[in-house]
């Protein structure tokens, strides 16, 4: 596979992961936030692979704009996920869920 084809395949994979992240995004669900976060991580990995695919070569015409848009999408969705997770955890702590409170204090992941 040529570097250009590899780059475009990685960009397409990243775009697919971002679409999946948007579909799974649910600010009222920690599980939805976790799925969204996982998809964003996979998109980031695909974007890194795209960068490696063109090392030593030039990126295909018009691809810089796609990559910049993807980076912006990942940044915005990552902030939304972080805020929703923080809100949901804070809400659980304020409502007095003892098991959740213990898990938070003990540093145990509770999704």
Backbone as ProteinMPNN parsed JSONL, in Angstrom:
{"seq_chain_A": "XXXXXXXXXXXXXXXXXXXXXXXXXXXXXXXXXXXXXXXXXXXXXXXXXXXXXXXXXXXXXXXXXXXXXXXXXXXXXXXXXXXXXXXXXXXXXXXXXXXXXXXXXXXXXXX", "coords_chain_A": {"N_chain_A": [[0.855, -1.169, 0.0], [0.582, 2.188, -0.841], [2.086, 5.147, 0.604], [0.348, 7.292, 0.482], [-2.17, 6.059, 0.127], [-2.277, 4.602, 2.517], [-2.303, 6.693, 4.336], [-4.76, 7.959, 3.704], [-6.515, 5.845, 4.284], [-6.162, 5.614, 7.028], [-7.093, 8.117, 7.856], [-9.763, 7.914, 7.078], [-10.546, 5.847, 8.793], [-10.238, 7.132, 11.27], [-12.206, 9.117, 10.993], [-14.463, 7.47, 10.979], [-14.385, 6.448, 13.595], [-14.836, 8.776, 15.017], [-17.433, 9.384, 14.19], [-18.726, 7.191, 15.367], [-18.199, 7.818, 18.016], [-19.714, 10.129, 18.344], [-22.27, 9.026, 18.023], [-22.436, 7.386, 20.264], [-22.297, 9.167, 22.308], [-23.588, 10.251, 25.267], [-24.471, 12.351, 27.597], [-25.695, 11.805, 30.006], [-25.064, 9.326, 30.829], [-22.653, 7.301, 32.266], [-21.582, 5.037, 31.1], [-22.072, 5.519, 28.378], [-20.456, 7.746, 28.064], [-17.982, 6.56, 28.535], [-17.815, 4.798, 26.354], [-17.81, 6.636, 24.251], [-15.425, 7.964, 24.84], [-13.615, 5.849, 24.461], [-13.901, 5.422, 21.697], [-12.929, 7.879, 20.791], [-10.274, 7.648, 21.599], [-9.448, 5.608, 19.873], [-9.74, 6.954, 17.469], [-7.75, 8.873, 17.75], [-5.506, 7.203, 17.755], [-5.665, 6.261, 15.107], [-5.249, 8.658, 13.759], [-2.616, 9.181, 14.498], [-1.377, 7.029, 13.241], [-1.878, 7.785, 10.635], [-0.208, 9.984, 10.399], [2.261, 8.685, 10.603], [2.168, 7.222, 8.265], [2.799, 8.947, 6.245], [5.343, 9.785, 6.704], [8.254, 11.28, 5.664], [7.176, 11.778, 3.229], [4.84, 13.716, 1.279], [1.661, 14.818, 2.392], [-1.472, 13.862, 0.941], [-3.222, 16.029, -1.343], [-5.446, 18.367, 0.092], [-5.811, 16.908, 2.378], [-4.784, 17.882, 4.75], [-6.621, 19.712, 5.758], [-8.729, 17.962, 6.395], [-7.522, 16.477, 8.428], [-6.998, 18.484, 10.312], [-9.642, 19.216, 10.947], [-10.512, 16.827, 12.086], [-8.86, 16.727, 14.354], [-9.861, 18.946, 15.746], [-12.512, 18.076, 16.183], [-12.048, 15.866, 17.874], [-10.904, 17.163, 20.053], [-13.024, 18.835, 20.981], [-15.079, 16.934, 21.553], [-13.736, 15.414, 23.469], [-13.491, 17.211, 25.585], [-16.201, 17.574, 26.209], [-16.867, 14.965, 27.048], [-15.2, 14.676, 29.295], [-16.25, 16.682, 30.953], [-18.891, 15.753, 31.305], [-18.451, 13.3, 32.588], [-17.262, 14.187, 34.953], [-19.405, 15.689, 35.981], [-21.409, 13.676, 36.302], [-20.17, 11.992, 38.165], [-19.869, 13.766, 40.304], [-22.554, 14.28, 40.81], [-23.431, 11.761, 41.641], [-21.942, 11.54, 43.985], [-23.042, 13.641, 45.463], [-25.664, 12.801, 45.789], [-25.388, 10.808, 47.536], [-24.72, 8.113, 47.128], [-23.49, 5.391, 48.573], [-21.741, 3.248, 47.801], [-20.641, 4.239, 45.484], [-19.432, 6.569, 46.438], [-17.502, 5.467, 48.161], [-15.949, 4.11, 46.251], [-14.973, 6.284, 44.753], [-13.458, 7.677, 46.689], [-11.599, 5.73, 47.324], [-10.333, 5.528, 44.959], [-11.117, 3.83, 42.939], [-12.062, 2.757, 39.779], [-15.258, 3.359, 38.52], [-17.519, 2.719, 36.435]], "CA_chain_A": [[0.0, 0.0, 0.0], [1.37, 3.409, -0.898], [1.962, 6.014, 1.782], [-0.862, 8.106, 0.316], [-3.331, 5.213, 0.408], [-2.254, 4.317, 3.946], [-2.722, 7.92, 5.013], [-6.197, 8.142, 3.494], [-7.219, 4.787, 5.005], [-6.122, 5.974, 8.45], [-7.988, 9.262, 8.045], [-11.136, 7.385, 6.989], [-10.793, 5.103, 10.034], [-10.416, 8.136, 12.329], [-13.524, 9.72, 10.792], [-15.446, 6.482, 11.415], [-14.385, 6.4, 15.062], [-15.47, 9.997, 15.509], [-18.88, 9.179, 13.982], [-19.173, 6.271, 16.421], [-18.144, 8.554, 19.287], [-20.895, 11.011, 18.378], [-23.459, 8.194, 18.215], [-22.463, 6.834, 21.621], [-22.256, 10.274, 23.264], [-24.775, 10.446, 26.1], [-23.934, 12.997, 28.799], [-26.364, 11.34, 31.223], [-24.673, 7.936, 31.059], [-21.211, 7.08, 32.365], [-21.229, 4.012, 30.114], [-22.028, 6.208, 27.089], [-19.248, 8.588, 28.073], [-16.832, 5.666, 28.409], [-17.779, 4.329, 24.963], [-17.397, 7.791, 23.452], [-14.009, 8.161, 25.118], [-12.894, 4.757, 23.801], [-13.903, 5.705, 20.261], [-12.015, 9.005, 20.576], [-8.919, 7.097, 21.702], [-9.172, 4.89, 18.625], [-9.577, 7.977, 16.431], [-6.418, 9.454, 17.953], [-4.548, 6.207, 17.272], [-5.722, 6.264, 13.643], [-4.62, 9.899, 13.289], [-1.168, 8.986, 14.664], [-0.975, 6.126, 12.166], [-1.893, 8.576, 9.399], [1.028, 10.765, 10.402], [3.365, 7.766, 10.333], [2.044, 6.736, 6.892], [3.357, 9.911, 5.293], [6.67, 10.22, 7.126], [9.163, 11.363, 4.537], [6.444, 12.132, 2.017], [3.865, 14.784, 1.438], [0.278, 14.384, 2.549], [-2.277, 14.103, -0.255], [-3.862, 17.333, -1.44], [-6.702, 18.515, 0.802], [-5.891, 16.066, 3.569], [-4.443, 18.659, 5.946], [-7.885, 20.243, 6.259], [-9.465, 16.863, 7.039], [-6.83, 16.137, 9.67], [-7.253, 19.591, 11.251], [-11.037, 19.087, 11.384], [-10.566, 15.682, 12.993], [-8.253, 17.138, 15.631], [-10.832, 19.817, 16.409], [-13.628, 17.25, 16.647], [-11.583, 15.08, 19.017], [-10.719, 18.081, 21.181], [-14.335, 19.257, 21.492], [-15.755, 15.789, 22.16], [-12.995, 15.032, 24.68], [-13.882, 18.143, 26.653], [-17.579, 17.245, 26.592], [-16.843, 13.715, 27.794], [-14.597, 14.944, 30.606], [-17.209, 17.454, 31.746], [-20.028, 14.894, 31.649], [-17.996, 12.332, 33.587], [-17.108, 14.922, 36.215], [-20.744, 16.018, 36.468], [-22.078, 12.461, 36.762], [-19.52, 11.545, 39.399], [-20.244, 14.715, 41.346], [-23.969, 14.057, 41.115], [-23.516, 10.532, 42.436], [-21.417, 11.845, 45.317], [-23.987, 14.526, 46.171], [-26.89, 12.077, 46.121], [-25.054, 9.935, 48.653], [-24.557, 6.702, 46.798], [-22.366, 4.979, 49.41], [-20.763, 2.435, 47.075], [-19.943, 5.124, 44.547], [-18.591, 7.442, 47.244], [-16.355, 4.672, 48.585], [-15.11, 3.877, 45.085], [-14.301, 7.535, 44.417], [-12.458, 7.971, 47.718], [-10.564, 4.692, 47.226], [-9.686, 5.621, 43.64], [-11.525, 2.688, 42.131], [-12.871, 3.146, 38.612], [-16.649, 2.921, 38.674], [-18.247, 3.174, 35.258]], "C_chain_A": [[0.898, 1.229, 0.0], [1.149, 4.233, 0.361], [0.673, 6.832, 1.699], [-2.12, 7.292, 0.631], [-3.42, 4.885, 1.89], [-2.745, 5.51, 4.748], [-4.232, 8.086, 4.906], [-7.02, 7.077, 4.22], [-7.268, 5.102, 6.504], [-7.052, 7.144, 8.751], [-9.443, 8.798, 8.006], [-11.487, 6.606, 8.256], [-11.038, 6.074, 11.189], [-11.786, 8.793, 12.217], [-14.631, 8.766, 11.241], [-15.527, 6.395, 12.934], [-15.042, 7.644, 15.648], [-16.983, 9.934, 15.307], [-19.447, 8.266, 15.071], [-19.183, 6.966, 17.781], [-19.362, 9.46, 19.423], [-22.168, 10.216, 18.639], [-23.57, 7.693, 19.657], [-22.506, 7.91, 22.693], [-23.601, 10.414, 23.959], [-24.295, 11.045, 27.417], [-24.586, 12.54, 30.092], [-25.945, 9.926, 31.604], [-23.158, 7.813, 31.134], [-20.756, 6.027, 31.358], [-21.138, 4.625, 28.707], [-20.803, 7.087, 26.972], [-17.996, 7.73, 27.884], [-16.691, 5.157, 26.982], [-17.306, 5.443, 24.037], [-15.903, 8.023, 23.61], [-13.153, 7.096, 24.438], [-12.805, 5.004, 22.298], [-12.961, 6.864, 19.928], [-10.565, 8.542, 20.666], [-8.514, 6.362, 20.439], [-8.985, 5.868, 17.463], [-8.192, 8.609, 16.535], [-5.345, 8.494, 17.451], [-4.507, 6.181, 15.745], [-5.073, 7.522, 13.077], [-3.105, 9.817, 13.431], [-0.634, 8.087, 13.552], [-0.951, 6.853, 10.826], [-0.611, 9.398, 9.299], [2.24, 9.909, 10.081], [3.353, 7.295, 8.882], [2.684, 7.685, 5.891], [4.716, 10.451, 5.728], [7.602, 10.177, 5.91], [8.482, 11.719, 3.23], [5.479, 13.258, 2.311], [2.477, 14.194, 1.57], [-0.492, 14.689, 1.269], [-2.971, 15.467, -0.192], [-5.209, 17.332, -0.718], [-6.795, 17.74, 2.099], [-5.555, 16.826, 4.844], [-5.712, 19.236, 6.569], [-8.706, 19.176, 6.964], [-8.846, 16.517, 8.384], [-7.043, 17.223, 10.724], [-8.679, 19.529, 11.801], [-11.189, 17.941, 12.373], [-9.977, 16.032, 14.359], [-9.207, 18.024, 16.424], [-12.006, 19.036, 16.965], [-13.247, 16.451, 17.89], [-11.443, 15.97, 20.247], [-12.061, 18.466, 21.811], [-15.043, 18.098, 22.199], [-15.054, 15.341, 23.44], [-13.357, 15.932, 25.849], [-15.3, 17.863, 27.138], [-17.629, 15.983, 27.445], [-16.295, 13.947, 29.197], [-15.569, 15.7, 31.51], [-18.383, 16.584, 32.187], [-19.639, 13.871, 32.704], [-17.869, 13.015, 34.946], [-18.482, 15.253, 36.812], [-21.444, 14.788, 37.05], [-21.463, 11.93, 38.051], [-19.881, 12.473, 40.556], [-21.683, 14.534, 41.769], [-24.136, 12.813, 41.983], [-23.003, 10.768, 43.849], [-22.406, 12.676, 46.119], [-25.274, 13.799, 46.558], [-26.639, 11.007, 47.165], [-25.002, 8.458, 48.346], [-23.299, 6.192, 47.508], [-21.323, 4.177, 48.647], [-19.973, 3.295, 46.106], [-18.992, 6.041, 45.311], [-17.349, 6.694, 47.695], [-15.401, 4.458, 47.41], [-14.334, 5.129, 44.695], [-13.18, 7.852, 45.41], [-11.298, 6.988, 47.609], [-9.831, 4.745, 45.896], [-9.999, 4.454, 42.732], [-12.389, 3.19, 40.983], [-14.259, 2.531, 38.756], [-17.457, 3.489, 37.518], [-19.437, 2.302, 35.021]], "O_chain_A": [[1.866, 1.296, 0.758], [0.171, 4.049, 1.085], [-0.009, 7.041, 2.703], [-3.022, 7.773, 1.317], [-4.51, 4.887, 2.463], [-3.5, 5.364, 5.709], [-4.905, 8.326, 5.908], [-8.107, 7.371, 4.717], [-8.286, 4.884, 7.162], [-7.721, 7.158, 9.784], [-10.26, 9.242, 8.813], [-12.615, 6.699, 8.741], [-11.944, 5.863, 11.995], [-12.456, 9.005, 13.227], [-15.627, 9.201, 11.819], [-16.617, 6.282, 13.495], [-15.729, 7.564, 16.666], [-17.737, 10.387, 16.168], [-20.513, 8.534, 15.626], [-20.072, 6.728, 18.598], [-19.966, 9.546, 20.492], [-23.044, 10.662, 19.38], [-24.67, 7.589, 20.202], [-22.727, 7.606, 23.865], [-24.622, 10.663, 23.319], [-23.768, 10.326, 28.266], [-24.087, 12.851, 31.174], [-26.426, 9.387, 32.601], [-22.454, 8.172, 30.191], [-19.652, 6.123, 30.822], [-20.236, 4.291, 27.938], [-20.183, 7.167, 25.912], [-17.07, 8.114, 27.17], [-15.582, 5.088, 26.452], [-16.493, 5.211, 23.142], [-15.197, 8.25, 22.628], [-12.088, 7.402, 23.9], [-11.747, 4.816, 21.698], [-12.275, 6.836, 18.906], [-9.72, 8.995, 19.893], [-7.375, 6.475, 19.984], [-8.164, 5.633, 16.576], [-7.538, 8.85, 15.52], [-4.388, 8.913, 16.8], [-3.43, 6.088, 15.156], [-4.42, 7.467, 12.035], [-2.379, 10.327, 12.577], [0.429, 8.349, 12.989], [-0.104, 6.571, 9.979], [-0.006, 9.49, 8.231], [3.146, 10.349, 9.372], [4.408, 6.999, 8.322], [3.071, 7.266, 4.8], [5.191, 11.452, 5.192], [7.712, 9.158, 5.227], [9.154, 11.939, 2.223], [5.329, 13.69, 3.453], [2.155, 13.19, 0.935], [-0.196, 15.669, 0.587], [-3.264, 15.98, 0.889], [-6.014, 16.416, -0.891], [-7.761, 17.897, 2.846], [-6.007, 16.439, 5.922], [-5.851, 19.242, 7.792], [-9.311, 19.438, 8.004], [-9.557, 16.291, 9.364], [-7.247, 16.916, 11.899], [-8.896, 19.764, 12.99], [-11.899, 18.059, 13.371], [-10.537, 15.671, 15.394], [-9.342, 17.867, 17.637], [-12.454, 19.293, 18.083], [-14.022, 16.366, 18.843], [-11.82, 15.577, 21.352], [-12.211, 18.428, 23.032], [-15.547, 18.26, 23.31], [-15.714, 14.931, 24.395], [-13.511, 15.462, 26.976], [-15.571, 17.91, 28.338], [-18.346, 15.931, 28.444], [-16.866, 13.466, 30.176], [-15.692, 15.389, 32.695], [-18.82, 16.676, 33.334], [-20.416, 13.601, 33.62], [-18.316, 12.483, 35.962], [-18.687, 15.108, 38.018], [-22.0, 14.842, 38.146], [-22.184, 11.465, 38.934], [-20.165, 12.011, 41.661], [-22.002, 14.624, 42.954], [-24.9, 12.82, 42.949], [-23.572, 10.249, 44.809], [-22.591, 12.446, 47.314], [-25.904, 14.151, 47.555], [-27.579, 10.364, 47.632], [-25.223, 7.634, 49.234], [-22.18, 6.513, 47.106], [-20.127, 4.404, 48.83], [-18.771, 3.098, 45.929], [-17.864, 6.264, 44.873], [-16.246, 7.236, 47.619], [-14.188, 4.607, 47.556], [-13.157, 5.041, 44.343], [-12.085, 8.249, 45.012], [-10.142, 7.371, 47.783], [-8.814, 4.074, 45.724], [-9.212, 4.13, 41.843], [-13.331, 3.955, 41.191], [-14.409, 1.35, 39.07], [-18.006, 4.588, 37.603], [-20.185, 2.524, 34.069]]}, "name": "protein", "num_of_chains": 1, "seq": "XXXXXXXXXXXXXXXXXXXXXXXXXXXXXXXXXXXXXXXXXXXXXXXXXXXXXXXXXXXXXXXXXXXXXXXXXXXXXXXXXXXXXXXXXXXXXXXXXXXXXXXXXXXXXXX"}
